[in-house]
Amino acid sequence: MAFLVGLILAICVGIFATVVGLDRDRAFYPTVTIVIASLYVLFAVMANSTHALLSELAMGTAFIVAAVLGFRRSLWIVVLALTAHGAQDFVHSSLIVNPGVPAWWPAFCGAYDVAAALYLAWLIRSRRVQAAS
Protein backbone atom coordinates (compact mmCIF):
# COMPACT_ATOMS: atom_id res chain seq x y z
CA MET A 1 0.00 0.00 0.00
CA ALA A 2 2.80 2.46 0.92
CA PHE A 3 4.46 1.80 -2.44
CA LEU A 4 1.24 2.54 -4.34
CA VAL A 5 0.55 5.72 -2.34
CA GLY A 6 4.11 6.98 -2.96
CA LEU A 7 3.79 6.29 -6.68
CA ILE A 8 0.40 7.98 -7.03
CA LEU A 9 1.39 10.95 -4.87
CA ALA A 10 4.55 11.61 -6.91
CA ILE A 11 2.58 11.56 -10.15
CA CYS A 12 -0.10 13.85 -8.70
CA VAL A 13 2.48 16.30 -7.32
CA GLY A 14 4.32 16.28 -10.67
CA ILE A 15 1.17 16.96 -12.67
CA PHE A 16 0.06 19.63 -10.18
CA ALA A 17 3.47 21.34 -10.38
CA THR A 18 3.26 21.31 -14.17
CA VAL A 19 -0.32 22.60 -14.34
CA VAL A 20 0.32 25.38 -11.82
CA GLY A 21 3.70 26.21 -13.35
CA LEU A 22 5.88 25.48 -10.34
CA ASP A 23 8.24 23.31 -12.36
CA ARG A 24 8.92 26.02 -14.96
CA ASP A 25 11.72 27.07 -12.66
CA ARG A 26 14.67 24.67 -12.86
CA ALA A 27 15.02 24.91 -9.08
CA PHE A 28 11.82 22.96 -8.37
CA TYR A 29 13.07 19.37 -8.65
CA PRO A 30 16.47 20.09 -7.06
CA THR A 31 14.54 21.58 -4.12
CA VAL A 32 12.30 18.50 -3.97
CA THR A 33 15.46 16.35 -3.91
CA ILE A 34 16.92 18.37 -1.03
CA VAL A 35 13.71 18.01 0.99
CA ILE A 36 13.60 14.27 0.29
CA ALA A 37 17.23 13.91 1.38
CA SER A 38 16.46 15.73 4.63
CA LEU A 39 13.64 13.48 5.82
CA TYR A 40 15.82 10.64 7.11
CA VAL A 41 17.68 13.28 9.16
CA LEU A 42 14.33 14.35 10.61
CA PHE A 43 13.58 10.74 11.58
CA ALA A 44 16.94 10.48 13.36
CA VAL A 45 16.18 13.66 15.31
CA MET A 46 12.72 12.34 16.21
CA ALA A 47 14.31 9.14 17.51
CA ASN A 48 16.90 11.14 19.46
CA SER A 49 19.65 9.02 17.91
CA THR A 50 22.98 10.81 17.55
CA HIS A 51 24.54 7.89 15.67
CA ALA A 52 21.67 7.78 13.18
CA LEU A 53 21.74 11.58 12.87
CA LEU A 54 25.42 11.65 11.93
CA SER A 55 25.00 8.78 9.49
CA GLU A 56 21.91 10.34 7.91
CA LEU A 57 23.64 13.71 7.61
CA ALA A 58 26.51 12.08 5.73
CA MET A 59 24.16 10.19 3.41
CA GLY A 60 21.85 13.18 2.93
CA THR A 61 24.76 15.48 2.12
CA ALA A 62 25.61 13.36 -0.94
CA PHE A 63 22.09 13.79 -2.31
CA ILE A 64 22.05 17.51 -1.51
CA VAL A 65 25.35 17.99 -3.35
CA ALA A 66 23.91 16.08 -6.32
CA ALA A 67 20.81 18.31 -6.27
CA VAL A 68 22.93 21.46 -6.31
CA LEU A 69 25.17 20.11 -9.09
CA GLY A 70 22.07 19.14 -11.03
CA PHE A 71 20.62 22.60 -10.65
CA ARG A 72 23.84 24.25 -11.78
CA ARG A 73 24.79 21.85 -14.58
CA SER A 74 22.02 19.54 -15.74
CA LEU A 75 18.72 18.33 -14.37
CA TRP A 76 19.72 14.86 -15.56
CA ILE A 77 21.91 14.76 -12.44
CA VAL A 78 18.75 15.38 -10.40
CA VAL A 79 17.03 12.51 -12.22
CA LEU A 80 19.96 10.29 -11.22
CA ALA A 81 19.91 11.58 -7.63
CA LEU A 82 16.18 10.90 -7.25
CA THR A 83 16.60 7.43 -8.75
CA ALA A 84 19.59 6.71 -6.49
CA HIS A 85 17.66 7.90 -3.44
CA GLY A 86 14.81 5.60 -4.40
CA ALA A 87 17.22 2.68 -4.63
CA GLN A 88 18.78 3.71 -1.32
CA ASP A 89 15.35 3.64 0.31
CA PHE A 90 15.06 -0.07 -0.38
CA VAL A 91 18.44 -0.88 1.23
CA HIS A 92 18.49 1.90 3.83
CA SER A 93 17.92 -0.32 6.85
CA SER A 94 20.93 -2.45 5.95
CA LEU A 95 23.10 0.68 5.65
CA ILE A 96 21.93 2.81 8.58
CA VAL A 97 20.07 1.85 11.73
CA ASN A 98 17.64 4.70 12.31
CA PRO A 99 14.95 3.87 14.88
CA GLY A 100 12.87 6.88 13.82
CA VAL A 101 12.10 5.58 10.33
CA PRO A 102 8.49 4.34 10.11
CA ALA A 103 8.21 0.77 8.81
CA TRP A 104 6.22 1.91 5.75
CA TRP A 105 8.58 4.78 4.84
CA PRO A 106 11.14 3.00 2.62
CA ALA A 107 8.46 1.64 0.27
CA PHE A 108 6.59 4.97 0.17
CA CYS A 109 9.70 7.10 -0.33
CA GLY A 110 11.32 4.70 -2.79
CA ALA A 111 8.25 4.69 -4.99
CA TYR A 112 7.88 8.46 -4.73
CA ASP A 113 11.54 9.07 -5.61
CA VAL A 114 11.58 6.82 -8.65
CA ALA A 115 8.24 8.12 -9.95
CA ALA A 116 9.42 11.73 -9.48
CA ALA A 117 12.65 10.88 -11.33
CA LEU A 118 10.70 9.36 -14.21
CA TYR A 119 8.36 12.36 -14.36
CA LEU A 120 11.31 14.78 -14.41
CA ALA A 121 12.98 12.70 -17.13
CA TRP A 122 9.78 12.93 -19.16
CA LEU A 123 9.66 16.71 -18.65
CA ILE A 124 13.25 17.02 -19.88
CA ARG A 125 12.81 14.66 -22.86
CA SER A 126 9.60 16.42 -23.94
CA ARG A 127 11.40 19.77 -23.64
CA ARG A 128 8.90 21.12 -21.13
CA VAL A 129 11.86 21.81 -18.82
CA GLN A 130 15.41 22.65 -19.88
CA ALA A 131 17.99 20.17 -18.60
CA ALA A 132 20.78 22.76 -18.58
CA SER A 133 20.67 26.45 -17.79
C-alpha positions as CSV (number, residue, x, y, z in Angstrom):
1,M,0.0,0.0,0.0
2,A,2.8,2.5,0.9
3,F,4.5,1.8,-2.4
4,L,1.2,2.5,-4.3
5,V,0.6,5.7,-2.3
6,G,4.1,7.0,-3.0
7,L,3.8,6.3,-6.7
8,I,0.4,8.0,-7.0
9,L,1.4,11.0,-4.9
10,A,4.5,11.6,-6.9
11,I,2.6,11.6,-10.1
12,C,-0.1,13.9,-8.7
13,V,2.5,16.3,-7.3
14,G,4.3,16.3,-10.7
15,I,1.2,17.0,-12.7
16,F,0.1,19.6,-10.2
17,A,3.5,21.3,-10.4
18,T,3.3,21.3,-14.2
19,V,-0.3,22.6,-14.3
20,V,0.3,25.4,-11.8
21,G,3.7,26.2,-13.4
22,L,5.9,25.5,-10.3
23,D,8.2,23.3,-12.4
24,R,8.9,26.0,-15.0
25,D,11.7,27.1,-12.7
26,R,14.7,24.7,-12.9
27,A,15.0,24.9,-9.1
28,F,11.8,23.0,-8.4
29,Y,13.1,19.4,-8.7
30,P,16.5,20.1,-7.1
31,T,14.5,21.6,-4.1
32,V,12.3,18.5,-4.0
33,T,15.5,16.4,-3.9
34,I,16.9,18.4,-1.0
35,V,13.7,18.0,1.0
36,I,13.6,14.3,0.3
37,A,17.2,13.9,1.4
38,S,16.5,15.7,4.6
39,L,13.6,13.5,5.8
40,Y,15.8,10.6,7.1
41,V,17.7,13.3,9.2
42,L,14.3,14.3,10.6
43,F,13.6,10.7,11.6
44,A,16.9,10.5,13.4
45,V,16.2,13.7,15.3
46,M,12.7,12.3,16.2
47,A,14.3,9.1,17.5
48,N,16.9,11.1,19.5
49,S,19.7,9.0,17.9
50,T,23.0,10.8,17.6
51,H,24.5,7.9,15.7
52,A,21.7,7.8,13.2
53,L,21.7,11.6,12.9
54,L,25.4,11.7,11.9
55,S,25.0,8.8,9.5
56,E,21.9,10.3,7.9
57,L,23.6,13.7,7.6
58,A,26.5,12.1,5.7
59,M,24.2,10.2,3.4
60,G,21.9,13.2,2.9
61,T,24.8,15.5,2.1
62,A,25.6,13.4,-0.9
63,F,22.1,13.8,-2.3
64,I,22.0,17.5,-1.5
65,V,25.4,18.0,-3.4
66,A,23.9,16.1,-6.3
67,A,20.8,18.3,-6.3
68,V,22.9,21.5,-6.3
69,L,25.2,20.1,-9.1
70,G,22.1,19.1,-11.0
71,F,20.6,22.6,-10.6
72,R,23.8,24.2,-11.8
73,R,24.8,21.9,-14.6
74,S,22.0,19.5,-15.7
75,L,18.7,18.3,-14.4
76,W,19.7,14.9,-15.6
77,I,21.9,14.8,-12.4
78,V,18.8,15.4,-10.4
79,V,17.0,12.5,-12.2
80,L,20.0,10.3,-11.2
81,A,19.9,11.6,-7.6
82,L,16.2,10.9,-7.2
83,T,16.6,7.4,-8.7
84,A,19.6,6.7,-6.5
85,H,17.7,7.9,-3.4
86,G,14.8,5.6,-4.4
87,A,17.2,2.7,-4.6
88,Q,18.8,3.7,-1.3
89,D,15.3,3.6,0.3
90,F,15.1,-0.1,-0.4
91,V,18.4,-0.9,1.2
92,H,18.5,1.9,3.8
93,S,17.9,-0.3,6.8
94,S,20.9,-2.5,6.0
95,L,23.1,0.7,5.6
96,I,21.9,2.8,8.6
97,V,20.1,1.8,11.7
98,N,17.6,4.7,12.3
99,P,14.9,3.9,14.9
100,G,12.9,6.9,13.8
101,V,12.1,5.6,10.3
102,P,8.5,4.3,10.1
103,A,8.2,0.8,8.8
104,W,6.2,1.9,5.8
105,W,8.6,4.8,4.8
106,P,11.1,3.0,2.6
107,A,8.5,1.6,0.3
108,F,6.6,5.0,0.2
109,C,9.7,7.1,-0.3
110,G,11.3,4.7,-2.8
111,A,8.2,4.7,-5.0
112,Y,7.9,8.5,-4.7
113,D,11.5,9.1,-5.6
114,V,11.6,6.8,-8.7
115,A,8.2,8.1,-9.9
116,A,9.4,11.7,-9.5
117,A,12.6,10.9,-11.3
118,L,10.7,9.4,-14.2
119,Y,8.4,12.4,-14.4
120,L,11.3,14.8,-14.4
121,A,13.0,12.7,-17.1
122,W,9.8,12.9,-19.2
123,L,9.7,16.7,-18.6
124,I,13.2,17.0,-19.9
125,R,12.8,14.7,-22.9
126,S,9.6,16.4,-23.9
127,R,11.4,19.8,-23.6
128,R,8.9,21.1,-21.1
129,V,11.9,21.8,-18.8
130,Q,15.4,22.6,-19.9
131,A,18.0,20.2,-18.6
132,A,20.8,22.8,-18.6
133,S,20.7,26.4,-17.8
